[in-house]
């Protein structure tokens, strides 16, 4: 018998004593206390069982390398790396747009007698529109 079950039994025994003495309010309070403790004990057992199941699932997910639980600092660091990468990508996109414009301008200014056919595919890869 657990300590909690023993305490519940003592409360119920005390309630019976108060009933025999005619003190029904004390009896009622002790029975309510015993019932509350019993319910809390059951709730705690259910919560502990669920907690154990969840811990087991997390263990297997980690073991299978399916899940990596980030600490707060790891999460912050990851967010900062992603932000810096996006800043770099945006800067590269702007640089590439400028380079495309420069190539387009050079293409228009240079002597049209130059055979650009070999460069057309490379220019298209850069996103430069090439007249056919």
Buried (B, 14 or more C-beta within 10 A) or exposed (E): EEEBEEBBEEBBEBBEEBBEEEBEEBBEBBBEBBEEBBEEBEEEEEEEEEEEEEEEEEEEEEEEEEEEEEEEEEEEEEEEEEEEEEEEEEEEEEEEEEEBEEBBEEBEEEEEEEEBEEBBEEBEEEEBEBEE
